[in-house]
Amino acid sequence: MATKPADGDTPLLVSSAWLKEHLAEAAGVGNKLRILDVTWYSAKNGKDDFDRSHIPGALFFELMKDVENTPLFPRNLPPPEKFQEQVRSLGIDNDTHVVLYDNIPGKNGFFIGGRAFWMFKHFGHEKVSILDGGLAKWIADGYNTTSDTISVNKGNFTAKPNNNFIRSFDEVIPLLTNQMEQIVDGRSSDQFNNTAGGYVGGHMPNAYNVPFESLLDSSTGCMKSPEELRKVFADSGLNENKPVVTLCNGGVSSCSVMVAAMIAGFPQAAVYHGGWTEWKQKAAPEQIIQP
């Protein structure tokens, strides 16, 4: 099974069964398919998990490699040339189909998987998918893991930043009034409503709260279906015919909300990179709603 976007090109999501069927393509000489474990933790090295156990044929992608974080951007992006360098080292060409997965407990493969997806899209790689359910679903479906590593030939991927997938502070400001793009806040309702103790909460004017976890199906370990996602967004007040801009605290879970909006069929979805971390430091007092 593969969940395809409206244009019918590379699927946004692939199932573990689909990946198992295509596994040989990742182990071959060419660069037709590349599987990347993108697991990242703020307090430990995700590669340690990868070294112990990963999907056969997978390589490890270092999410925060060459990233210089700042107080406004605690989860910043690497320079395009550095992203390109790492991606090429993983045997990825411009036309390689990249399948991403993570192993973050309880996030159904979409916490870091979504962030890596956004990065690949932002830097101009079109053929990228997320493994629905991540490594946990792969194992639950009875498929093997390994500690073996593979060697690949250097790829020729060229980074060409695509700003359709990113919004800056200055680009978001006009949306507060013209609402040409709907602002979707993926933080918890406590953070959105400023009821989380010890946390500077609140939200932007006219923002819609769609907590990241509300998009996940705990019974299957996967993302909710397109129909279920459309209902979640509609119940939150969103118009499915208007573009969306997503945000969270620092630009991680907002990326998965963006992916969910794409699956649901919104005409355009982008991420406000600075998120609430930047907004609460730069916005005018009247632009911070604290119920």
C-alpha positions as CSV (number, residue, x, y, z in Angstrom):
1,M,0.0,0.0,0.0
2,A,1.1,3.5,-0.8
3,T,-0.6,6.8,-0.2
4,K,-0.3,9.0,-3.2
5,P,-0.7,12.7,-3.5
6,A,-3.3,14.2,-5.8
7,D,-1.0,14.4,-8.7
8,G,-0.3,10.6,-8.5
9,D,3.5,10.9,-8.4
10,T,5.8,9.5,-5.7
11,P,3.6,8.3,-2.7
12,L,3.7,10.4,0.4
13,L,3.5,7.2,2.5
14,V,4.5,3.6,1.9
15,S,3.6,0.6,4.0
16,S,5.9,-1.9,5.4
17,A,4.5,-4.5,2.9
18,W,5.3,-2.1,0.0
19,L,8.9,-1.6,1.3
20,K,9.4,-5.3,1.8
21,E,8.4,-5.9,-1.8
22,H,10.9,-3.3,-3.1
23,L,13.7,-4.0,-0.6
24,A,16.0,-5.5,-3.3
25,E,16.0,-2.2,-5.1
26,A,17.8,-0.6,-2.1
27,A,20.5,-3.2,-2.0
28,G,21.4,-3.2,-5.6
29,V,24.3,-1.5,-7.4
30,G,22.2,1.5,-8.6
31,N,20.6,4.3,-6.7
32,K,17.0,3.6,-7.6
33,L,15.7,3.3,-4.0
34,R,17.4,4.5,-0.8
35,I,16.1,3.7,2.7
36,L,17.1,6.2,5.4
37,D,16.8,5.8,9.2
38,V,16.4,9.4,10.3
39,T,16.0,8.8,14.1
40,W,17.2,11.7,16.1
41,Y,17.0,12.5,19.9
42,S,18.0,15.7,21.6
43,A,19.7,13.9,24.4
44,K,21.4,10.9,22.8
45,N,22.7,9.7,19.4
46,G,20.1,8.0,17.2
47,K,22.8,6.2,15.3
48,D,23.5,4.0,18.3
49,D,20.0,2.6,17.8
50,F,20.6,2.2,14.1
51,D,23.9,0.4,14.6
52,R,22.0,-2.2,16.8
53,S,19.0,-2.7,14.5
54,H,17.7,-1.3,11.3
55,I,15.8,-2.2,8.1
56,P,18.0,-4.2,5.7
57,G,19.6,-2.0,3.2
58,A,19.0,1.2,5.2
59,L,21.6,3.9,5.8
60,F,21.6,6.5,8.6
61,F,20.8,10.1,7.9
62,E,22.1,12.6,10.5
63,L,19.2,15.0,10.9
64,M,21.1,17.8,12.6
65,K,24.5,17.4,10.8
66,D,26.1,20.8,10.1
67,V,23.2,22.7,11.8
68,E,23.9,25.9,13.7
69,N,21.1,26.4,16.1
70,T,20.2,29.8,17.5
71,P,17.8,31.1,20.2
72,L,15.2,31.9,17.5
73,F,15.8,28.7,15.5
74,P,16.6,25.9,18.0
75,R,16.0,23.3,15.2
76,N,17.7,25.1,12.3
77,L,18.4,23.9,8.8
78,P,21.9,23.1,7.5
79,P,23.3,25.2,4.6
80,P,22.2,23.8,1.2
81,E,25.7,22.7,0.2
82,K,26.1,20.8,3.5
83,F,22.8,19.0,3.1
84,Q,23.8,18.1,-0.5
85,E,27.1,16.8,0.7
86,Q,25.5,14.4,3.2
87,V,22.8,13.3,0.8
88,R,25.3,12.5,-1.9
89,S,27.4,10.5,0.5
90,L,24.3,8.3,1.0
91,G,24.2,7.3,-2.6
92,I,21.3,9.5,-3.6
93,D,20.8,11.0,-7.1
94,N,18.2,13.6,-8.1
95,D,15.8,10.8,-9.2
96,T,16.4,8.4,-6.3
97,H,13.2,7.4,-4.5
98,V,14.1,8.1,-0.8
99,V,12.0,6.3,1.9
100,L,12.4,7.7,5.4
101,Y,11.7,6.1,8.8
102,D,12.3,6.8,12.4
103,N,12.2,4.8,15.6
104,I,10.8,7.4,18.1
105,P,8.5,5.6,20.5
106,G,4.8,6.4,20.3
107,K,5.0,8.7,17.3
108,N,4.1,6.2,14.5
109,G,7.2,7.1,12.5
110,F,6.1,10.7,11.9
111,F,8.0,12.8,14.5
112,I,11.4,12.8,12.9
113,G,10.3,11.2,9.7
114,G,8.1,14.3,9.0
115,R,11.0,16.7,9.7
116,A,13.3,14.8,7.4
117,F,10.6,14.7,4.7
118,W,10.2,18.5,4.9
119,M,14.0,19.0,4.7
120,F,14.2,16.8,1.5
121,K,11.3,18.7,0.0
122,H,12.7,22.1,1.0
123,F,16.1,21.3,-0.6
124,G,14.4,20.2,-3.8
125,H,14.2,16.4,-3.7
126,E,10.9,15.4,-5.2
127,K,10.9,11.6,-4.8
128,V,10.6,11.2,-1.0
129,S,8.2,9.1,1.1
130,I,7.7,8.2,4.7
131,L,7.4,4.6,6.0
132,D,4.0,4.6,7.6
133,G,4.4,3.5,11.2
134,G,8.2,3.7,11.2
135,L,10.4,0.9,12.4
136,A,7.9,-0.2,15.0
137,K,5.3,-1.1,12.4
138,W,7.9,-2.8,10.3
139,I,8.8,-5.1,13.2
140,A,5.1,-5.5,14.2
141,D,4.4,-6.7,10.7
142,G,6.9,-9.5,11.1
143,Y,9.8,-8.2,9.0
144,N,13.4,-8.7,9.9
145,T,16.0,-6.1,11.0
146,T,19.7,-6.3,10.8
147,S,22.9,-4.7,12.1
148,D,24.7,-5.3,8.8
149,T,25.8,-2.2,6.8
150,I,25.9,-1.6,3.1
151,S,28.2,0.4,0.8
152,V,26.9,2.7,-1.9
153,N,28.3,4.7,-4.7
154,K,28.3,8.5,-4.2
155,G,25.2,10.2,-5.6
156,N,24.8,13.3,-7.7
157,F,21.9,15.0,-5.9
158,T,21.9,18.8,-6.3
159,A,20.2,20.9,-3.6
160,K,17.9,23.5,-5.0
161,P,15.9,25.1,-2.2
162,N,12.2,25.2,-2.8
163,N,10.6,28.0,-0.8
164,N,7.1,26.7,-1.4
165,F,7.6,24.5,1.7
166,I,8.8,27.2,4.1
167,R,7.5,30.5,5.6
168,S,9.4,33.1,7.5
169,F,8.2,35.5,10.2
170,D,7.8,38.3,7.7
171,E,5.7,36.1,5.4
172,V,3.4,34.9,8.2
173,I,2.6,38.4,9.6
174,P,0.3,39.3,6.6
175,L,-1.6,36.0,7.1
176,L,-2.9,37.2,10.5
177,T,-5.3,39.6,8.6
178,N,-5.6,38.4,5.0
179,Q,-5.8,34.7,5.9
180,M,-4.7,33.7,2.4
181,E,-3.1,30.7,4.1
182,Q,-4.6,29.1,7.2
183,I,-2.3,29.0,10.2
184,V,-2.3,25.5,11.8
185,D,-0.7,25.1,15.2
186,G,0.4,21.5,15.9
187,R,1.2,22.0,19.6
188,S,-0.8,20.5,22.4
189,S,-4.0,22.2,23.4
190,D,-2.4,23.1,26.8
191,Q,0.4,24.9,25.0
192,F,-2.0,26.5,22.5
193,N,-4.3,27.7,25.3
194,N,-1.5,28.8,27.7
195,T,-2.6,26.2,30.4
196,A,0.7,24.3,30.4
197,G,2.5,25.0,33.7
198,G,5.9,26.6,33.4
199,Y,5.6,27.2,29.7
200,V,5.1,30.5,27.9
201,G,2.0,29.4,25.9
202,G,-0.7,31.0,23.8
203,H,-1.2,31.3,20.1
204,M,-1.2,33.5,17.0
205,P,-4.4,35.4,16.1
206,N,-6.8,33.3,13.9
207,A,-4.7,30.2,14.3
208,Y,-6.3,26.7,14.3
209,N,-5.1,24.1,16.8
210,V,-4.6,20.6,15.4
211,P,-2.3,18.8,17.9
212,F,0.2,16.5,16.1
213,E,-0.9,13.5,18.1
214,S,-4.5,13.9,16.9
215,L,-3.4,12.9,13.4
216,L,-2.0,9.5,14.5
217,D,-4.0,6.2,14.8
218,S,-2.9,4.5,18.0
219,S,-4.7,1.3,17.0
220,T,-2.7,0.7,13.8
221,G,0.5,2.6,14.7
222,C,0.2,4.6,11.5
223,M,-1.0,7.9,10.3
224,K,-4.8,8.2,10.1
225,S,-6.5,7.7,6.7
226,P,-7.0,10.6,4.3
227,E,-10.7,10.6,5.2
228,E,-10.0,10.6,8.9
229,L,-7.5,13.4,8.5
230,R,-9.9,15.5,6.5
231,K,-12.4,15.1,9.4
232,V,-9.8,16.1,12.0
233,F,-8.9,19.3,10.1
234,A,-12.6,20.1,9.3
235,D,-13.6,19.6,13.0
236,S,-10.8,22.2,13.9
237,G,-12.5,24.7,11.6
238,L,-10.2,24.5,8.5
239,N,-11.2,25.0,4.9
240,E,-9.8,22.1,2.9
241,N,-9.7,24.3,-0.2
242,K,-7.3,26.9,1.2
243,P,-3.5,26.5,1.7
244,V,-2.1,25.9,5.2
245,V,1.0,27.0,7.1
246,T,1.9,24.8,10.1
247,L,3.9,25.6,13.2
248,C,4.9,24.0,16.5
249,N,7.6,25.1,19.0
250,G,10.8,24.6,17.0
251,G,9.9,23.0,13.6
252,V,9.7,19.3,14.1
253,S,6.1,18.1,14.7
254,S,4.9,20.9,12.5
255,C,6.5,19.1,9.6
256,S,4.4,16.0,10.2
257,V,1.3,18.2,10.4
258,M,2.3,19.5,7.0
259,V,2.6,16.0,5.7
260,A,-0.9,15.2,7.1
261,A,-2.3,18.2,5.3
262,M,-0.8,17.0,2.1
263,I,-2.3,13.6,2.6
264,A,-5.7,15.2,3.3
265,G,-5.5,17.0,0.0
266,F,-5.0,20.7,1.0
267,P,-3.9,22.6,-2.1
268,Q,-0.6,23.7,-0.5
269,A,1.1,23.1,2.8
270,A,4.2,24.8,4.2
271,V,6.0,25.1,7.6
272,Y,6.6,28.3,9.5
273,H,10.2,27.5,10.4
274,G,10.6,29.7,13.4
275,G,7.4,28.5,15.0
276,W,6.3,29.5,18.5
277,T,9.9,29.9,19.7
278,E,10.5,32.7,17.2
279,W,7.0,34.2,17.4
280,K,6.9,34.7,21.2
281,Q,10.2,36.6,21.0
282,K,9.5,38.8,18.0
283,A,5.7,39.3,17.7
284,A,4.0,42.4,19.0
285,P,1.9,41.9,22.2
286,E,-1.4,42.0,20.3
287,Q,-0.1,39.2,18.1
288,I,0.2,36.8,21.0
289,I,-3.1,35.5,22.3
290,Q,-2.9,34.2,25.8
291,P,-6.4,33.1,27.0
